[in-house]
Amino acid sequence: QVQLVESGGGLVQPGGSLRLSCAASGRTFSSYAMGWFRQAPGKEREFIAAVTWSGGSTYYADSVKGRFTISRDNAKNTVHLQMNSLKPEDTAVYYCAAGFFIGTMIKDYAYWGQGTQVTVSS
């Protein structure tokens, strides 16, 4: 089992950047695929990015491709989401998740953090 805690959210102006972090507990972090999802008010939770257990492969939603970068540091049990060129439509609660297999669906991930708020506004 793994516990996840997100941090790094906040208020940023359009065009700005934020770096989200997700700290994981447990000694088996490196065996999990990791993903980031987000949920805007009144909308369903959606896939943003994912990375394999080794960090060797990454996947992105079309809406963030070229602007967001997911990375992981297995030695520090952390996964990051670097978000650049932020837009108002990126405003949402961002969640990190851990799963046994990489995927783009909520059901692919067994463990979830509590979320961190990102607000993009001038």
C-alpha positions in Angstrom: 0.0 0.0 0.0 1.1 3.6 -0.7 0.0 6.9 0.7 0.2 10.0 -1.5 0.4 13.7 -0.5 0.3 16.4 -3.2 1.8 19.9 -2.8 2.7 22.9 -4.9 -0.7 24.2 -5.9 -1.7 27.8 -5.7 -2.8 30.9 -7.7 -0.9 31.7 -10.8 -1.5 34.2 -13.7 -2.2 32.9 -17.2 1.0 32.1 -18.9 2.7 31.3 -15.7 4.2 28.0 -14.3 3.7 25.8 -11.3 5.4 22.6 -10.2 3.3 20.1 -8.4 4.9 17.4 -6.2 3.5 14.1 -4.9 5.3 12.5 -2.0 4.7 8.8 -1.5 5.2 6.7 1.5 6.2 3.0 1.4 9.2 1.1 0.2 7.5 -0.1 -3.0 7.0 3.3 -4.7 9.3 2.3 -7.6 7.0 -0.6 -8.5 4.0 1.7 -9.2 3.0 3.5 -12.3 2.1 7.1 -11.4 -0.5 9.4 -12.8 -1.8 12.9 -12.5 -5.5 13.7 -12.9 -7.5 16.9 -12.4 -11.1 17.8 -11.6 -12.6 21.1 -12.3 -15.8 22.3 -10.6 -18.8 20.6 -12.1 -16.7 18.3 -14.3 -15.5 14.7 -14.1 -12.0 13.9 -13.1 -9.8 13.6 -16.1 -6.4 12.1 -17.0 -3.5 14.5 -17.4 -0.3 12.6 -17.4 1.3 9.3 -16.4 4.8 7.8 -16.1 5.9 4.2 -15.9 7.6 2.7 -12.8 11.0 3.3 -14.3 10.3 6.8 -15.7 11.1 5.5 -19.1 7.8 6.2 -20.7 5.4 9.1 -20.3 1.8 9.8 -21.5 -0.1 13.0 -21.7 -3.6 14.2 -22.4 -3.8 16.2 -25.7 -4.9 19.2 -23.7 -1.6 19.5 -21.8 0.8 18.0 -24.3 3.8 20.3 -24.8 3.0 22.3 -21.7 3.1 19.8 -18.9 5.9 17.4 -18.0 5.7 14.5 -15.6 8.8 13.1 -13.9 9.6 10.9 -11.0 12.5 10.3 -8.6 12.3 6.8 -7.2 15.2 7.5 -4.8 13.1 10.2 -3.2 9.7 8.6 -3.6 8.3 11.6 -5.5 6.6 12.4 -8.7 6.4 15.9 -10.2 4.2 17.7 -12.6 5.8 20.7 -14.2 3.1 22.9 -15.7 4.0 25.7 -18.0 2.0 28.2 -20.1 -0.9 27.8 -17.8 -4.4 28.7 -19.0 -7.6 29.6 -17.0 -9.0 26.3 -18.2 -6.3 24.5 -16.3 -7.9 25.5 -13.0 -8.8 22.4 -11.1 -7.9 20.2 -8.1 -5.0 18.1 -9.2 -4.6 14.6 -7.9 -1.7 12.1 -8.1 -2.4 8.4 -8.2 -0.5 5.1 -8.1 -1.4 2.0 -10.0 0.0 -1.4 -10.8 -0.2 -0.7 -14.5 0.0 2.5 -16.4 -3.2 3.8 -17.8 -5.3 6.8 -18.6 -8.5 5.8 -16.7 -9.4 6.4 -13.0 -10.0 2.6 -12.6 -6.3 2.0 -13.5 -5.1 3.5 -10.3 -5.6 2.0 -6.8 -4.2 4.8 -4.6 -5.0 8.5 -4.6 -3.8 11.6 -2.9 -6.1 14.2 -1.4 -5.5 16.8 -4.2 -4.1 20.2 -4.4 -5.9 23.3 -5.8 -4.5 25.1 -8.9 -6.1 28.3 -9.9 -5.1 30.2 -13.1 -6.5 33.7 -13.0 -5.4 37.3 -13.6 
